[in-house]
């Protein structure tokens, strides 16, 4: 259904991933969202169209306290690939939501096929962690359809 139905997906756009920008966001109090993708990845294109292109998600990603970066691994991209390894990931699609400040070391990672609700919940969790709720460990969100915790 999703592959053949023309949706009213919103254009997602972000700056190219850079470690320097990630660090600046940490210091500036902005949430960093990194979309790991590649031109050769059909699941990435599906998630980008259906989930990240969702009107509510698209608006949330354009919020003033959020910086969306695209980590394109269509061709070799050592900084992005290194960061993926830090998330214990070797596959895409992958979306990392990284809170600023002290919670920077506790990213929220969405793997494989994830929903608009998953993204919105992760952004909410990142905002909560900005508000000094650092006693909760946010390591990984498992999409609702998998229904199990790691």
N, CA, C and O atoms as CSV, one atom per row, in Angstrom:
chain,resi,resn,atom,element,x,y,z
A,1,UNK,N,N,0.823,-1.197,0.000
A,1,UNK,CA,C,0.000,0.000,0.000
A,1,UNK,C,C,0.864,1.257,0.000
A,1,UNK,O,O,0.646,2.162,-0.806
A,2,UNK,N,N,1.858,1.317,0.914
A,2,UNK,CA,C,2.688,2.504,1.025
A,2,UNK,C,C,3.543,2.735,-0.210
A,2,UNK,O,O,3.829,3.879,-0.565
A,3,UNK,N,N,3.946,1.673,-0.854
A,3,UNK,CA,C,4.819,1.819,-2.004
A,3,UNK,C,C,4.095,2.341,-3.231
A,3,UNK,O,O,4.704,2.987,-4.084
A,4,UNK,N,N,2.803,2.067,-3.329
A,4,UNK,CA,C,2.086,2.408,-4.548
A,4,UNK,C,C,1.104,3.557,-4.395
A,4,UNK,O,O,0.545,4.025,-5.387
A,5,UNK,N,N,0.887,4.018,-3.179
A,5,UNK,CA,C,-0.039,5.122,-2.944
A,5,UNK,C,C,0.745,6.420,-2.893
A,5,UNK,O,O,1.717,6.545,-2.148
A,6,UNK,N,N,0.320,7.367,-3.678
A,6,UNK,CA,C,0.974,8.675,-3.645
A,6,UNK,C,C,0.529,9.378,-2.378
A,6,UNK,O,O,-0.662,9.620,-2.178
A,7,UNK,N,N,1.464,9.698,-1.544
A,7,UNK,CA,C,1.127,10.354,-0.288
A,7,UNK,C,C,1.434,11.838,-0.390
A,7,UNK,O,O,2.134,12.295,-1.294
A,8,UNK,N,N,0.897,12.557,0.550
A,8,UNK,CA,C,1.161,13.985,0.644
A,8,UNK,C,C,2.328,14.204,1.601
A,8,UNK,O,O,2.236,15.007,2.529
A,9,UNK,N,N,3.399,13.502,1.375
A,9,UNK,CA,C,4.562,13.591,2.252
A,9,UNK,C,C,5.189,14.972,2.156
A,9,UNK,O,O,5.269,15.562,1.079
A,10,UNK,N,N,5.625,15.467,3.283
A,10,UNK,CA,C,6.310,16.742,3.338
A,10,UNK,C,C,7.787,16.515,3.069
A,10,UNK,O,O,8.361,15.502,3.471
A,11,UNK,N,N,8.379,17.456,2.395
A,11,UNK,CA,C,9.802,17.365,2.075
A,11,UNK,C,C,10.605,17.430,3.370
A,11,UNK,O,O,10.399,18.321,4.195
A,12,UNK,N,N,11.508,16.490,3.538
A,12,UNK,CA,C,12.406,16.577,4.683
A,12,UNK,C,C,13.741,17.081,4.171
A,12,UNK,O,O,14.251,16.629,3.146
A,13,UNK,N,N,14.277,18.007,4.897
A,13,UNK,CA,C,15.572,18.521,4.493
A,13,UNK,C,C,16.372,18.823,5.748
A,13,UNK,O,O,15.843,19.264,6.768
A,14,UNK,N,N,17.623,18.575,5.637
A,14,UNK,CA,C,18.524,18.838,6.743
A,14,UNK,C,C,19.912,19.062,6.192
A,14,UNK,O,O,20.200,18.774,5.030
A,15,UNK,N,N,20.746,19.571,7.038
A,15,UNK,CA,C,22.136,19.779,6.672
A,15,UNK,C,C,22.859,18.439,6.644
A,15,UNK,O,O,22.407,17.471,7.256
A,16,UNK,N,N,23.957,18.388,5.949
A,16,UNK,CA,C,24.786,17.184,5.954
A,16,UNK,C,C,25.378,17.004,7.349
A,16,UNK,O,O,25.727,17.969,8.028
A,17,UNK,N,N,25.480,15.747,7.752
A,17,UNK,CA,C,26.019,15.427,9.068
A,17,UNK,C,C,27.448,15.913,9.209
A,17,UNK,O,O,28.264,15.756,8.301
A,18,UNK,N,N,27.741,16.506,10.362
A,18,UNK,CA,C,29.122,16.828,10.720
A,18,UNK,C,C,29.263,16.721,12.234
A,18,UNK,O,O,28.359,17.084,12.986
A,19,UNK,N,N,30.396,16.224,12.654
A,19,UNK,CA,C,30.680,16.083,14.076
A,19,UNK,C,C,30.723,17.461,14.727
A,19,UNK,O,O,30.244,17.631,15.848
A,20,UNK,N,N,31.286,18.436,14.040
A,20,UNK,CA,C,31.389,19.789,14.579
A,20,UNK,C,C,30.012,20.373,14.893
A,20,UNK,O,O,29.814,21.003,15.931
A,21,UNK,N,N,29.074,20.156,13.985
A,21,UNK,CA,C,27.718,20.668,14.202
A,21,UNK,C,C,27.049,19.934,15.359
A,21,UNK,O,O,26.333,20.551,16.148
A,22,UNK,N,N,27.268,18.642,15.469
A,22,UNK,CA,C,26.735,17.851,16.575
A,22,UNK,C,C,27.213,18.422,17.913
A,22,UNK,O,O,26.419,18.574,18.842
A,23,UNK,N,N,28.487,18.732,18.010
A,23,UNK,CA,C,29.054,19.291,19.243
A,23,UNK,C,C,28.488,20.692,19.502
A,23,UNK,O,O,28.172,21.026,20.644
A,24,UNK,N,N,28.360,21.503,18.468
A,24,UNK,CA,C,27.769,22.848,18.642
A,24,UNK,C,C,26.355,22.750,19.176
A,24,UNK,O,O,25.964,23.528,20.046
A,25,UNK,N,N,25.574,21.790,18.659
A,25,UNK,CA,C,24.204,21.611,19.140
A,25,UNK,C,C,24.189,21.217,20.609
A,25,UNK,O,O,23.356,21.697,21.378
A,26,UNK,N,N,25.112,20.341,20.997
A,26,UNK,CA,C,25.189,19.935,22.403
A,26,UNK,C,C,25.377,21.148,23.294
A,26,UNK,O,O,24.711,21.281,24.321
A,27,UNK,N,N,26.283,22.030,22.902
A,27,UNK,CA,C,26.595,23.211,23.711
A,27,UNK,C,C,25.492,24.265,23.642
A,27,UNK,O,O,25.282,25.004,24.604
A,28,UNK,N,N,24.788,24.339,22.518
A,28,UNK,CA,C,23.746,25.351,22.322
A,28,UNK,C,C,22.392,24.931,22.873
A,28,UNK,O,O,21.451,25.725,22.864
A,29,UNK,N,N,22.279,23.701,23.350
A,29,UNK,CA,C,21.005,23.247,23.911
A,29,UNK,C,C,19.998,22.787,22.871
A,29,UNK,O,O,18.797,22.765,23.141
A,30,UNK,N,N,20.471,22.420,21.688
A,30,UNK,CA,C,19.573,21.939,20.632
A,30,UNK,C,C,19.623,20.425,20.542
A,30,UNK,O,O,20.679,19.816,20.711
A,31,UNK,N,N,18.476,19.828,20.275
A,31,UNK,CA,C,18.374,18.394,20.037
A,31,UNK,C,C,18.879,18.124,18.620
A,31,UNK,O,O,18.475,18.801,17.675
A,32,UNK,N,N,19.752,17.145,18.475
A,32,UNK,CA,C,20.233,16.760,17.150
A,32,UNK,C,C,19.514,15.490,16.722
A,32,UNK,O,O,19.466,14.507,17.462
A,33,UNK,N,N,18.958,15.526,15.518
A,33,UNK,CA,C,18.342,14.344,14.924
A,33,UNK,C,C,19.180,13.995,13.698
A,33,UNK,O,O,19.365,14.821,12.805
A,34,UNK,N,N,19.683,12.765,13.667
A,34,UNK,CA,C,20.510,12.338,12.539
A,34,UNK,C,C,19.802,11.195,11.821
A,34,UNK,O,O,19.539,10.139,12.398
A,35,UNK,N,N,19.501,11.434,10.550
A,35,UNK,CA,C,18.882,10.427,9.690
A,35,UNK,C,C,20.001,9.765,8.884
A,35,UNK,O,O,20.575,10.375,7.982
A,36,UNK,N,N,20.299,8.512,9.221
A,36,UNK,CA,C,21.293,7.738,8.475
A,36,UNK,C,C,20.567,7.088,7.305
A,36,UNK,O,O,19.613,6.334,7.498
A,37,UNK,N,N,21.019,7.379,6.108
A,37,UNK,CA,C,20.310,6.949,4.906
A,37,UNK,C,C,21.290,6.700,3.764
A,37,UNK,O,O,22.479,7.001,3.870
A,38,UNK,N,N,20.771,6.147,2.671
A,38,UNK,CA,C,21.564,5.953,1.451
A,38,UNK,C,C,20.609,5.855,0.268
A,38,UNK,O,O,19.472,5.404,0.410
A,39,UNK,N,N,21.077,6.275,-0.883
A,39,UNK,CA,C,20.255,6.216,-2.102
A,39,UNK,C,C,19.864,4.790,-2.459
A,39,UNK,O,O,18.808,4.574,-3.054
A,40,UNK,N,N,20.697,3.812,-2.107
A,40,UNK,CA,C,20.457,2.423,-2.484
A,40,UNK,C,C,19.554,1.691,-1.487
A,40,UNK,O,O,19.328,0.490,-1.635
A,41,UNK,N,N,19.036,2.390,-0.478
A,41,UNK,CA,C,18.277,1.752,0.603
A,41,UNK,C,C,16.770,2.001,0.435
A,41,UNK,O,O,16.292,3.088,0.760
A,42,UNK,N,N,16.009,1.004,-0.072
A,42,UNK,CA,C,14.567,1.219,-0.267
A,42,UNK,C,C,13.819,1.418,1.052
A,42,UNK,O,O,12.852,2.179,1.092
A,43,UNK,N,N,14.240,0.757,2.126
A,43,UNK,CA,C,13.570,0.962,3.410
A,43,UNK,C,C,13.782,2.380,3.928
A,43,UNK,O,O,12.899,2.947,4.571
A,44,UNK,N,N,14.956,2.954,3.649
A,44,UNK,CA,C,15.215,4.341,4.041
A,44,UNK,C,C,14.238,5.275,3.332
A,44,UNK,O,O,13.657,6.168,3.949
A,45,UNK,N,N,14.068,5.060,2.044
A,45,UNK,CA,C,13.161,5.913,1.270
A,45,UNK,C,C,11.726,5.752,1.748
A,45,UNK,O,O,10.974,6.726,1.777
A,46,UNK,N,N,11.335,4.545,2.120
A,46,UNK,CA,C,9.995,4.302,2.646
A,46,UNK,C,C,9.797,5.056,3.956
A,46,UNK,O,O,8.795,5.752,4.121
A,47,UNK,N,N,10.737,4.926,4.887
A,47,UNK,CA,C,10.622,5.602,6.185
A,47,UNK,C,C,10.641,7.117,6.000
A,47,UNK,O,O,9.881,7.830,6.656
A,48,UNK,N,N,11.494,7.608,5.122
A,48,UNK,CA,C,11.553,9.045,4.890
A,48,UNK,C,C,10.230,9.561,4.351
A,48,UNK,O,O,9.767,10.628,4.754
A,49,UNK,N,N,9.628,8.823,3.456
A,49,UNK,CA,C,8.368,9.252,2.857
A,49,UNK,C,C,7.202,9.148,3.825
A,49,UNK,O,O,6.447,10.106,3.992
A,50,UNK,N,N,7.049,8.004,4.461
A,50,UNK,CA,C,5.877,7.741,5.294
A,50,UNK,C,C,6.014,8.341,6.688
A,50,UNK,O,O,5.066,8.940,7.195
A,51,UNK,N,N,7.168,8.189,7.307
A,51,UNK,CA,C,7.338,8.609,8.704
A,51,UNK,C,C,7.882,10.026,8.818
A,51,UNK,O,O,7.232,10.892,9.403
A,52,UNK,N,N,9.061,10.271,8.269
A,52,UNK,CA,C,9.657,11.600,8.401
A,52,UNK,C,C,8.905,12.629,7.572
A,52,UNK,O,O,8.947,13.821,7.877
A,53,UNK,N,N,8.220,12.182,6.529
A,53,UNK,CA,C,7.412,13.071,5.711
A,53,UNK,C,C,6.026,13.353,6.268
A,53,UNK,O,O,5.288,14.170,5.717
A,54,UNK,N,N,5.666,12.677,7.362
A,54,UNK,CA,C,4.387,12.919,8.025
A,54,UNK,C,C,4.324,14.388,8.462
A,54,UNK,O,O,5.315,14.939,8.940
A,55,UNK,N,N,3.170,15.010,8.297
A,55,UNK,CA,C,3.008,16.441,8.579
A,55,UNK,C,C,3.424,16.799,10.011
A,55,UNK,O,O,4.129,17.785,10.223
A,56,UNK,N,N,2.996,16.012,10.975
A,56,UNK,CA,C,3.316,16.303,12.379
A,56,UNK,C,C,4.801,16.116,12.655
A,56,UNK,O,O,5.414,16.939,13.335
A,57,UNK,N,N,5.377,15.050,12.138
A,57,UNK,CA,C,6.807,14.796,12.337
A,57,UNK,C,C,7.631,15.870,11.632
A,57,UNK,O,O,8.600,16.383,12.191
A,58,UNK,N,N,7.247,16.200,10.423
A,58,UNK,CA,C,7.965,17.216,9.666
A,58,UNK,C,C,7.987,18.540,10.427
A,58,UNK,O,O,9.022,19.204,10.490
A,59,UNK,N,N,6.857,18.923,10.999
A,59,UNK,CA,C,6.787,20.158,11.790
A,59,UNK,C,C,7.667,20.052,13.032
A,59,UNK,O,O,8.355,21.009,13.388
A,60,UNK,N,N,7.649,18.899,13.692
A,60,UNK,CA,C,8.457,18.706,14.897
A,60,UNK,C,C,9.948,18.787,14.581
A,60,UNK,O,O,10.730,19.287,15.389
A,61,UNK,N,N,10.340,18.299,13.414
A,61,UNK,CA,C,11.750,18.340,13.027
A,61,UNK,C,C,12.204,19.740,12.630
A,61,UNK,O,O,13.404,20.012,12.579
A,62,UNK,N,N,11.253,20.630,12.350
A,62,UNK,CA,C,11.585,22.012,12.012
A,62,UNK,C,C,11.540,22.937,13.233
A,62,UNK,O,O,11.764,24.140,13.099
A,63,UNK,N,N,11.254,22.396,14.418
A,63,UNK,CA,C,11.175,23.211,15.625
A,63,UNK,C,C,12.517,23.886,15.893
A,63,UNK,O,O,13.568,23.388,15.488
A,64,UNK,N,N,12.467,25.023,16.579
A,64,UNK,CA,C,13.681,25.799,16.851
A,64,UNK,C,C,14.714,25.046,17.670
A,64,UNK,O,O,15.913,25.292,17.535
A,65,UNK,N,N,14.261,24.128,18.519
A,65,UNK,CA,C,15.211,23.422,19.387
A,65,UNK,C,C,15.704,22.113,18.782
A,65,UNK,O,O,16.343,21.318,19.472
A,66,UNK,N,N,15.414,21.877,17.491
A,66,UNK,CA,C,15.794,20.631,16.817
A,66,UNK,C,C,16.629,20.961,15.581
A,66,UNK,O,O,16.314,21.885,14.831
A,67,UNK,N,N,17.693,20.193,15.385
A,67,UNK,CA,C,18.525,20.325,14.195
A,67,UNK,C,C,18.591,18.964,13.511
A,67,UNK,O,O,19.159,18.016,14.055
A,68,UNK,N,N,18.010,18.871,12.321
A,68,UNK,CA,C,18.013,17.635,11.544
A,68,UNK,C,C,19.239,17.610,10.642
A,68,UNK,O,O,19.482,18.539,9.872
A,69,UNK,N,N,20.006,16.529,10.752
A,69,UNK,CA,C,21.155,16.326,9.883
A,69,UNK,C,C,20.969,15.018,9.129
A,69,UNK,O,O,20.389,14.066,9.650
A,70,UNK,N,N,21.461,14.980,7.909
A,70,UNK,CA,C,21.388,13.787,7.071
A,70,UNK,C,C,22.793,13.179,6.985
A,70,UNK,O,O,23.737,13.823,6.529
A,71,UNK,N,N,22.906,11.928,7.433
A,71,UNK,CA,C,24.174,11.195,7.339
A,71,UNK,C,C,24.035,10.231,6.163
A,71,UNK,O,O,23.567,9.103,6.319
A,72,UNK,N,N,24.446,10.689,5.003
A,72,UNK,CA,C,24.309,9.916,3.775
A,72,UNK,C,C,25.487,8.962,3.637
A,72,UNK,O,O,26.639,9.385,3.549
A,73,UNK,N,N,25.179,7.664,3.619
A,73,UNK,CA,C,26.247,6.674,3.461
A,73,UNK,C,C,26.141,5.970,2.103
A,73,UNK,O,O,26.553,4.821,1.951
A,74,UNK,N,N,25.577,6.687,1.120
A,74,UNK,CA,C,25.529,6.155,-0.237
A,74,UNK,C,C,26.941,5.806,-0.691
A,74,UNK,O,O,27.170,4.768,-1.312
A,75,UNK,N,N,27.873,6.681,-0.373
A,75,UNK,CA,C,29.289,6.421,-0.581
A,75,UNK,C,C,29.964,6.450,0.785
A,75,UNK,O,O,29.363,6.887,1.766
A,76,UNK,N,N,31.180,5.998,0.852
A,76,UNK,CA,C,31.909,5.921,2.117
A,76,UNK,C,C,31.819,7.254,2.869
A,76,UNK,O,O,32.065,8.320,2.305
A,77,UNK,N,N,31.462,7.167,4.145
A,77,UNK,CA,C,31.322,8.345,4.997
A,77,UNK,C,C,31.855,7.968,6.385
A,77,UNK,O,O,31.065,7.664,7.279
A,78,UNK,N,N,33.176,7.981,6.581
A,78,UNK,CA,C,33.765,7.492,7.825
A,78,UNK,C,C,33.203,8.111,9.107
A,78,UNK,O,O,32.954,7.370,10.058
A,79,UNK,N,N,32.989,9.435,9.186
A,79,UNK,CA,C,32.438,9.964,10.447
A,79,UNK,C,C,31.039,9.412,10.756
A,79,UNK,O,O,30.740,9.075,11.902
A,80,UNK,N,N,30.196,9.322,9.741
A,80,UNK,CA,C,28.843,8.787,9.949
A,80,UNK,C,C,28.892,7.306,10.289
A,80,UNK,O,O,28.165,6.846,11.170
A,81,UNK,N,N,29.740,6.561,9.600
A,81,UNK,CA,C,29.858,5.126,9.863
A,81,UNK,C,C,30.407,4.863,11.261
A,81,UNK,O,O,29.999,3.908,11.921
A,82,UNK,N,N,31.333,5.711,11.714
A,82,UNK,CA,C,31.852,5.570,13.075
A,82,UNK,C,C,30.729,5.799,14.092
A,82,UNK,O,O,30.581,5.039,15.049
A,83,UNK,N,N,29.945,6.848,13.873
A,83,UNK,CA,C,28.848,7.134,14.800
A,83,UNK,C,C,27.836,5.992,14.809
A,83,UNK,O,O,27.328,5.624,15.869
A,84,UNK,N,N,27.539,5.432,13.641
A,84,UNK,CA,C,26.651,4.270,13.588
A,84,UNK,C,C,27.200,3.136,14.450
A,84,UNK,O,O,26.445,2.475,15.164
A,85,UNK,N,N,28.505,2.911,14.385
A,85,UNK,CA,C,29.101,1.835,15.189
A,85,UNK,C,C,28.955,2.124,16.677
A,85,UNK,O,O,28.824,1.196,17.475
A,86,UNK,N,N,28.975,3.401,17.060
A,86,UNK,CA,C,28.784,3.761,18.458
A,86,UNK,C,C,27.357,3.458,18.926
A,86,UNK,O,O,27.106,3.274,20.117
A,87,UNK,N,N,26.442,3.409,17.977
A,87,UNK,CA,C,25.049,3.042,18.274
A,87,UNK,C,C,24.831,1.540,18.100
A,87,UNK,O,O,23.693,1.072,18.085
A,88,UNK,N,N,25.913,0.794,17.969
A,88,UNK,CA,C,25.846,-0.662,17.753
A,88,UNK,C,C,24.980,-1.009,16.554
A,88,UNK,O,O,24.181,-1.944,16.599
A,89,UNK,N,N,25.147,-0.252,15.491
A,89,UNK,CA,C,24.337,-0.476,14.304
A,89,UNK,C,C,25.223,-0.681,13.085
A,89,UNK,O,O,26.236,-0.006,12.898
A,90,UNK,N,N,24.806,-1.632,12.264
A,90,UNK,CA,C,25.466,-1.860,10.992
A,90,UNK,C,C,24.472,-1.769,9.845
A,90,UNK,O,O,24.798,-2.093,8.703
A,91,UNK,N,N,23.264,-1.328,10.153
A,91,UNK,CA,C,22.239,-1.284,9.111
A,91,UNK,C,C,21.460,0.031,9.176
A,91,UNK,O,O,21.452,0.729,10.191
A,92,UNK,N,N,20.824,0.331,8.084
A,92,UNK,CA,C,19.949,1.488,7.983
A,92,UNK,C,C,18.605,1.002,7.468
A,92,UNK,O,O,18.546,-0.077,6.877
A,93,UNK,N,N,17.543,1.731,7.661
A,93,UNK,CA,C,17.428,3.064,8.225
A,93,UNK,C,C,17.751,3.095,9.722
A,93,UNK,O,O,17.549,2.131,10.460
A,94,UNK,N,N,18.260,4.251,10.117
A,94,UNK,CA,C,18.619,4.491,11.502
A,94,UNK,C,C,18.387,5.972,11.771
A,94,UNK,O,O,18.812,6.829,10.997
A,95,UNK,N,N,17.716,6.257,12.864
A,95,UNK,CA,C,17.464,7.642,13.256
A,95,UNK,C,C,17.961,7.794,14.682
A,95,UNK,O,O,17.537,7.063,15.577
A,96,UNK,N,N,18.861,8.746,14.892
A,96,UNK,CA,C,19.396,9.013,16.227
A,96,UNK,C,C,18.901,10.376,16.681
A,96,UNK,O,O,19.029,11.368,15.962
A,97,UNK,N,N,18.335,10.415,17.880
A,97,UNK,CA,C,17.880,11.655,18.496
A,97,UNK,C,C,18.798,11.871,19.690
A,97,UNK,O,O,18.777,11.093,20.644
A,98,UNK,N,N,19.598,12.920,19.638
A,98,UNK,CA,C,20.638,13.135,20.635
A,98,UNK,C,C,20.321,14.395,21.429
A,98,UNK,O,O,20.374,15.502,20.893
A,99,UNK,N,N,19.990,14.226,22.710
A,99,UNK,CA,C,19.707,15.396,23.548
A,99,UNK,C,C,20.983,16.212,23.771
A,99,UNK,O,O,22.088,15.679,23.673
A,100,UNK,N,N,20.833,17.479,24.064
A,100,UNK,CA,C,22.003,18.311,24.352
A,100,UNK,C,C,22.434,18.198,25.812
A,100,UNK,O,O,21.816,17.489,26.606
A,101,UNK,N,N,23.492,18.905,26.141
A,101,UNK,CA,C,23.926,19.020,27.522
A,101,UNK,C,C,24.351,17.704,28.136
A,101,UNK,O,O,24.960,16.861,27.477
A,102,UNK,N,N,24.020,17.537,29.420
A,102,UNK,CA,C,24.445,16.357,30.168
A,102,UNK,C,C,23.848,15.063,29.627
A,102,UNK,O,O,24.439,13.997,29.800
A,103,UNK,N,N,22.702,15.133,28.983
A,103,UNK,CA,C,22.048,13.931,28.443
A,103,UNK,C,C,22.617,13.526,27.090
A,103,UNK,O,O,22.153,12.551,26.498
A,104,UNK,N,N,23.602,14.247,26.592
A,104,UNK,CA,C,24.200,13.996,25.283
A,104,UNK,C,C,24.658,12.546,25.120
A,104,UNK,O,O,24.561,11.991,24.025
A,105,UNK,N,N,25.139,11.945,26.161
A,105,UNK,CA,C,25.644,10.574,26.105
A,105,UNK,C,C,24.567,9.513,26.145
A,105,UNK,O,O,24.874,8.321,26.158
A,106,UNK,N,N,23.301,9.927,26.165
A,106,UNK,CA,C,22.190,8.972,26.199
A,106,UNK,C,C,21.259,9.202,25.011
A,106,UNK,O,O,20.135,9.673,25.188
A,107,UNK,N,N,21.717,8.876,23.804
A,107,UNK,CA,C,20.886,9.084,22.613
A,107,UNK,C,C,19.714,8.115,22.567
A,107,UNK,O,O,19.728,7.053,23.189
A,108,UNK,N,N,18.719,8.510,21.823
A,108,UNK,CA,C,17.553,7.674,21.567
A,108,UNK,C,C,17.708,7.207,20.123
A,108,UNK,O,O,17.828,8.026,19.211
A,109,UNK,N,N,17.704,5.906,19.919
A,109,UNK,CA,C,18.001,5.364,18.602
A,109,UNK,C,C,16.816,4.553,18.095
A,109,UNK,O,O,16.344,3.632,18.762
A,110,UNK,N,N,16.347,4.910,16.909
A,110,UNK,CA,C,15.260,4.187,16.250
A,110,UNK,C,C,15.860,3.424,15.079
A,110,UNK,O,O,16.557,3.999,14.242
A,111,UNK,N,N,15.587,2.136,15.027
A,111,UNK,CA,C,16.180,1.281,14.003
A,111,UNK,C,C,15.121,0.734,13.051
A,111,UNK,O,O,13.952,0.583,13.407
A,112,UNK,N,N,15.560,0.449,11.851
A,112,UNK,CA,C,14.747,-0.235,10.849
A,112,UNK,C,C,13.493,0.575,10.526
A,112,UNK,O,O,13.587,1.771,10.251
A,113,UNK,N,N,12.347,-0.046,10.556
A,113,UNK,CA,C,11.104,0.649,10.219
A,113,UNK,C,C,10.490,1.175,11.510
A,113,UNK,O,O,10.169,0.402,12.413
A,114,UNK,N,N,10.330,2.480,11.593
A,114,UNK,CA,C,9.766,3.107,12.785
A,114,UNK,C,C,8.633,4.039,12.359
A,114,UNK,O,O,8.566,4.471,11.208
A,115,UNK,N,N,7.746,4.341,13.309
A,115,UNK,CA,C,6.530,5.099,12.991
A,115,UNK,C,C,6.684,6.574,13.349
A,115,UNK,O,O,7.644,6.973,14.009
A,116,UNK,N,N,5.732,7.360,12.907
A,116,UNK,CA,C,5.683,8.776,13.275
A,116,UNK,C,C,5.556,8.912,14.784
A,116,UNK,O,O,6.197,9.778,15.380
A,117,UNK,N,N,4.739,8.072,15.413
A,117,UNK,CA,C,4.598,8.111,16.871
A,117,UNK,C,C,5.918,7.818,17.569
A,117,UNK,O,O,6.221,8.425,18.596
A,118,UNK,N,N,6.706,6.898,17.026
A,118,UNK,CA,C,8.011,6.595,17.604
A,118,UNK,C,C,8.907,7.838,17.598
A,118,UNK,O,O,9.572,8.137,18.590
A,119,UNK,N,N,8.917,8.553,16.481
A,119,UNK,CA,C,9.754,9.755,16.357
A,119,UNK,C,C,9.276,10.828,17.322
A,119,UNK,O,O,10.084,11.448,18.013
A,120,UNK,N,N,7.968,11.050,17.374
A,120,UNK,CA,C,7.429,12.077,18.268
A,120,UNK,C,C,7.698,11.737,19.735
A,120,UNK,O,O,8.014,12.621,20.531
A,121,UNK,N,N,7.574,10.477,20.086
A,121,UNK,CA,C,7.855,10.058,21.459
A,121,UNK,C,C,9.341,10.255,21.780
A,121,UNK,O,O,9.680,10.695,22.879
A,122,UNK,N,N,10.216,9.940,20.846
A,122,UNK,CA,C,11.656,10.120,21.062
A,122,UNK,C,C,12.004,11.597,21.235
A,122,UNK,O,O,12.820,11.941,22.090
A,123,UNK,N,N,11.397,12.471,20.434
A,123,UNK,CA,C,11.641,13.912,20.597
A,123,UNK,C,C,11.156,14.394,21.959
A,123,UNK,O,O,11.810,15.216,22.601
A,124,UNK,N,N,10.019,13.885,22.394
A,124,UNK,CA,C,9.495,14.238,23.713
A,124,UNK,C,C,10.476,13.789,24.805
A,124,UNK,O,O,10.750,14.541,25.741
A,125,UNK,N,N,10.992,12.589,24.688
A,125,UNK,CA,C,11.951,12.072,25.665
A,125,UNK,C,C,13.225,12.923,25.671
A,125,UNK,O,O,13.786,13.190,26.734
A,126,UNK,N,N,13.675,13.343,24.505
A,126,UNK,CA,C,14.872,14.182,24.419
A,126,UNK,C,C,14.625,15.528,25.088
A,126,UNK,O,O,15.511,16.062,25.756
A,127,UNK,N,N,13.434,16.075,24.915
A,127,UNK,CA,C,13.105,17.349,25.570
A,127,UNK,C,C,13.038,17.179,27.081
A,127,UNK,O,O,13.491,18.048,27.827
A,128,UNK,N,N,12.478,16.068,27.534
A,128,UNK,CA,C,12.441,15.803,28.974
A,128,UNK,C,C,13.852,15.725,29.537
A,128,UNK,O,O,14.112,16.232,30.628
A,129,UNK,N,N,14.755,15.102,28.812
A,129,UNK,CA,C,16.119,14.960,29.315
A,129,UNK,C,C,16.820,16.317,29.361
A,129,UNK,O,O,17.739,16.506,30.157
A,130,UNK,N,N,16.398,17.266,28.516
A,130,UNK,CA,C,16.945,18.621,28.566
A,130,UNK,C,C,16.540,19.318,29.861
A,130,UNK,O,O,17.224,20.230,30.327
A,131,UNK,N,N,15.436,18.884,30.430
A,131,UNK,CA,C,14.901,19.521,31.636
A,131,UNK,C,C,15.419,18.849,32.892
A,131,UNK,O,O,14.708,18.748,33.892
A,132,UNK,N,N,16.669,18.388,32.837
A,132,UNK,CA,C,17.356,17.825,33.999
A,132,UNK,C,C,16.739,16.536,34.524
A,132,UNK,O,O,16.883,16.230,35.707
A,133,UNK,N,N,16.064,15.784,33.683
A,133,UNK,CA,C,15.558,14.476,34.091
A,133,UNK,C,C,16.584,13.437,33.672
A,133,UNK,O,O,16.271,12.495,32.943
A,134,UNK,N,N,17.792,13.616,34.133
A,134,UNK,CA,C,18.910,12.784,33.701
A,134,UNK,C,C,19.039,11.481,34.466
A,134,UNK,O,O,19.997,10.739,34.247
A,135,UNK,N,N,18.102,11.178,35.358
A,135,UNK,CA,C,18.189,9.931,36.099
A,135,UNK,C,C,17.644,8.750,35.307
A,135,UNK,O,O,17.769,7.609,35.751
A,136,UNK,N,N,17.052,8.989,34.164
A,136,UNK,CA,C,16.517,7.927,33.325
A,136,UNK,C,C,17.486,7.650,32.190
A,136,UNK,O,O,17.948,8.578,31.527
A,137,UNK,N,N,17.793,6.399,31.963
A,137,UNK,CA,C,18.670,6.023,30.858
A,137,UNK,C,C,17.841,5.815,29.603
A,137,UNK,O,O,16.941,4.976,29.591
A,138,UNK,N,N,18.122,6.547,28.574
A,138,UNK,CA,C,17.475,6.374,27.284
A,138,UNK,C,C,18.526,5.827,26.334
A,138,UNK,O,O,19.358,6.586,25.835
A,139,UNK,N,N,18.506,4.579,26.086
A,139,UNK,CA,C,19.482,4.013,25.181
A,139,UNK,C,C,18.881,3.642,23.840
A,139,UNK,O,O,19.504,3.842,22.798
A,140,UNK,N,N,17.697,3.113,23.864
A,140,UNK,CA,C,17.144,2.581,22.630
A,140,UNK,C,C,15.637,2.501,22.740
A,140,UNK,O,O,15.107,2.067,23.762
A,141,UNK,N,N,14.953,2.913,21.707
A,141,UNK,CA,C,13.510,2.723,21.642
A,141,UNK,C,C,13.260,1.627,20.632
A,141,UNK,O,O,13.776,1.669,19.514
A,142,UNK,N,N,12.484,0.667,21.018
A,142,UNK,CA,C,12.071,-0.377,20.092
A,142,UNK,C,C,10.720,0.031,19.527
A,142,UNK,O,O,9.803,0.309,20.300
A,143,UNK,N,N,10.565,0.076,18.216
A,143,UNK,CA,C,9.270,0.443,17.652
A,143,UNK,C,C,8.150,-0.425,18.207
A,143,UNK,O,O,8.343,-1.597,18.529
A,144,UNK,N,N,6.984,0.181,18.308
A,144,UNK,CA,C,5.820,-0.487,18.908
A,144,UNK,C,C,5.559,-1.864,18.313
A,144,UNK,O,O,5.158,-2.780,19.031
A,145,UNK,N,N,5.777,-2.020,17.026
A,145,UNK,CA,C,5.429,-3.288,16.391
A,145,UNK,C,C,6.345,-4.442,16.820
A,145,UNK,O,O,6.018,-5.604,16.580
A,146,UNK,N,N,7.468,-4.142,17.440
A,146,UNK,CA,C,8.337,-5.215,17.909
A,146,UNK,C,C,8.008,-5.658,19.327
A,146,UNK,O,O,8.231,-6.813,19.689
A,147,UNK,N,N,7.471,-4.732,20.138
A,147,UNK,CA,C,6.935,-5.046,21.463
A,147,UNK,C,C,7.866,-5.808,22.382
A,147,UNK,O,O,7.416,-6.692,23.112
A,148,UNK,N,N,9.146,-5.493,22.370
A,148,UNK,CA,C,10.006,-6.108,23.366
A,148,UNK,C,C,11.106,-5.130,23.720
A,148,UNK,O,O,11.479,-4.280,22.912
A,149,UNK,N,N,11.619,-5.251,24.920
A,149,UNK,CA,C,12.676,-4.369,25.382
A,149,UNK,C,C,14.016,-5.058,25.294
A,149,UNK,O,O,14.120,-6.278,25.423
A,150,UNK,N,N,15.021,-4.270,25.076
A,150,UNK,CA,C,16.382,-4.811,25.064
A,150,UNK,C,C,16.977,-4.589,26.425
A,150,UNK,O,O,18.125,-4.962,26.665
